[in-house]
Amino acid sequence: MADKVLVLGGGFAGLESAIAARKAGFDVTMVSDRDYLYIYPISIWIPTREIGFGDVCLPLAETAGIHGFRLIAAPVAAVDAAAGKVRLGDGRTLGYDYLIIAVGAGKVPVPGMEHTLSICGPPAASLEIRDRIDSLIARGRGRIAVGFGGNPKDPSAVRGGPAFEFIFNLHNLLRKKGLRDNFELTLFAPMPKPGIRLGEDAYEMLVSWLGRMGIERRFGLKIKEFDKGGVVFEDGSRLESDLTMFIAAGRGHDLFMESDLPGNEAGFIRIDDHCRVEGCGNVFAVGDCAALEGPDWRAKQGHLAEVMARVAVENIRALAAGRAPVAGYRDKVSILCVMDFGNGAALVHRDENRAVVRPMPVVGHWLKKAWGAYWKLSRRKLCPRLL
Ligand SMILES: Cc1cc2nc3c(=O)[nH]c(=O)nc-3n(C[C@H](O)[C@H](O)[C@H](O)COP(=O)(O)OP(=O)(O)OC[C@H]3O[C@@H](n4cnc5c(N)ncnc54)[C@H](O)[C@@H]3O)c2cc1C
């Protein structure tokens, strides 16, 4: 009988784990608290009505049927690695031969965060942001603040790219509607050079785009709190806004408070190069929930989540065959994104040898759209996978 692989989480990391483990012949069950995978990279267009909510969702039950794994749509409540058990929110307990944890990250709270909305949180928030933008457009004027937070305990968990993409797309939407001059757009972040992780050239490009689009900057100011009227910084200054879109930095998932897994200072699960949880022979952690090791500029990204999933499954195969794990993820850490600005994009790539940024006016936007369609079709086996 095939060994049982239990996958927790139905995002990029969880789905890739389940697909790879099925391909390797394991008996696979996935537990996800959502019955769809939310394709975050293309969700940036929901608030500007360029894409519908359904286009960003991949139904997991259908995908499970296509690839031959079981889906349990329920929240995981606790992991007891010592006992080899996972407890679900409804009280059920599941066992496994190998466990892959892929539940994503938690959020670093900031006081008053309930006055903000985020494109990086619960998917439904993107619809609320869309509706709030609609009503500001109907009013004909407004002030919109867009920002992201930091986590000094683990800078790899800072998510700034989507904030840039969101505000660039918003600028374009308002420009198309002839309303740009009636709106104040401001980007705020606590670090003095947000985006520098992508490399000096990419940072310069972002700053020059902000300038060209007339987007104000509040960089290098720590966020004290949010209130109904905007953002309050630690130096006492304020940023007034009618809508604040804020991306909190990541930290370990709350679930790990109820688990016996080793965490780093920020609460992410400690793993070795093989994606194996430290001190747990048959438990792996992949994607945003894991503590990444590597260069200072390392970042939690979807493509890396998929790499880690394949590494974990390769090592599970080795273990199941009585061999030592050899596959590693650390030499594959890189940044790869197509940063969209609504009517074009830039390809940003960074690895240990180089940091490249390649502006792609017009075509870049359609390339990112095409990637979204390809990703969804390929995971449903409706077109061949390139990787
Ligand atoms: C707006 C946005 C744009 C982005 N753009 C890019 C990009 O262009 N390129 C790129 O590479 N990366 C991008 N990223 C980052 C990328 O989306 C993440 O790195 C990736 O989603 C991580 O995948 P994951 O599976 O580890 O986590 P997640 O995608 O967060 O998935 C975790 C899954 O676990 C489930 N889950 C959570 N808690 C539980 C529980 N208790 N029980 C059961 N299930 C649970 C969730 O429902 C979810 O399905 C972007 C992110 C955002 C938010």
The ligand as an ORCA input file, in Angstrom:
! r2SCAN-3c Opt
* xyz 0 1
  C      -1.449     40.392     -3.919
  C      -0.287     39.439     -3.997
  C       0.473     39.400     -5.164
  C       1.557     38.526     -5.238
  N       2.284     38.479     -6.396
  C       3.258     37.550     -6.536
  C       3.968     37.419     -7.758
  O       3.756     38.187     -8.708
  N       4.908     36.435     -7.852
  C       5.158     35.579     -6.822
  O       5.997     34.664     -6.960
  N       4.521     35.683     -5.642
  C       3.581     36.650     -5.473
  N       2.914     36.761     -4.295
  C       3.291     35.888     -3.189
  C       2.605     34.530     -3.315
  O       1.235     34.688     -3.569
  C       2.824     33.754     -2.016
  O       4.198     33.649     -1.771
  C       2.197     32.387     -2.159
  O       0.784     32.522     -2.222
  C       2.586     31.479     -1.006
  O       1.950     30.268     -1.179
  P       1.597     29.348      0.068
  O       0.880     28.186     -0.478
  O       2.806     29.127      0.880
  O       0.634     30.244      0.960
  P      -0.832     30.754      0.648
  O      -0.989     31.151     -0.772
  O      -1.104     31.788      1.680
  O      -1.746     29.493      0.894
  C      -1.996     28.977      2.165
  C      -3.234     28.123      2.084
  O      -3.453     27.492      3.347
  C      -4.803     27.627      3.701
  N      -4.891     27.665      5.174
  C      -4.490     28.658      5.975
  N      -4.728     28.350      7.259
  C      -5.290     27.129      7.258
  C      -5.769     26.261      8.280
  N      -5.700     26.586      9.584
  N      -6.289     25.084      7.904
  C      -6.368     24.733      6.585
  N      -5.931     25.500      5.605
  C      -5.392     26.686      5.926
  C      -5.269     28.926      3.040
  O      -6.661     28.930      2.815
  C      -4.494     28.915      1.749
  O      -5.199     28.242      0.742
  C       1.858     37.668     -4.164
  C       1.104     37.715     -2.999
  C       0.050     38.594     -2.902
  C      -0.761     38.588     -1.629
*
